[in-house]
Amino acid sequence: MRYYHQLELLDEPERLTNGYKQYEVRHLVFLLQITRLTDLGVPLAQIESIGSSVDDPASALRTIDAELAATIERLQRIRAELAAILENRISASLPAGFAAAGRDLSEADQSLLLIWSKVFDEGAMDDLKQMLIDSPRRLPTSSSTSSPTTPTARRGDGWASSTLPCWRR
């Protein structure tokens, strides 16, 4: 109760001559409303705005509902991406939506895709994904003896290097 008084969510009642607070039914009702809204996941800061929008509390509740819907959608996207990562046993360093298209890429190419996902817009990333799907995979051959410590491997002669001419056009 003191906490709600500090937040100014609940009015302090008058005190009796002995110093005790004299709570009324309206205090109880508002306290139950506060606990009901917090049970629904409404932050205390927003409960104050609901209480202050006496004219249209439904509007404040619709705003909260829209925020919750956006949060749920974001969390569902995250769950779907985690499921794709786990199901396809791919690196978490691949950008969203690249599970199938980028699974055979080198670690350097996957890292570059992740960087590009922060630089390019969604359309460019969709084009990149399509390029990955359309381009043949270059698998290592028996004549390929370079180890990860050789200068050739460090230079990044993977998918990103092979598509560089496409990006220059």
Secondary structure by P-SEA (a helix, b strand, c coil): caaaaaacccccccccccccccccaaaaaaaaaaaaaaaacccaaaaaaaaaccccaaaaaaaaaaaaaaaaaaaaaaaaaaaaaaaaccccccccccccccccccaaaaaaaaaaaacccaaaaaaaaaaaaaccccccccccccccccccccccccccccccccccc
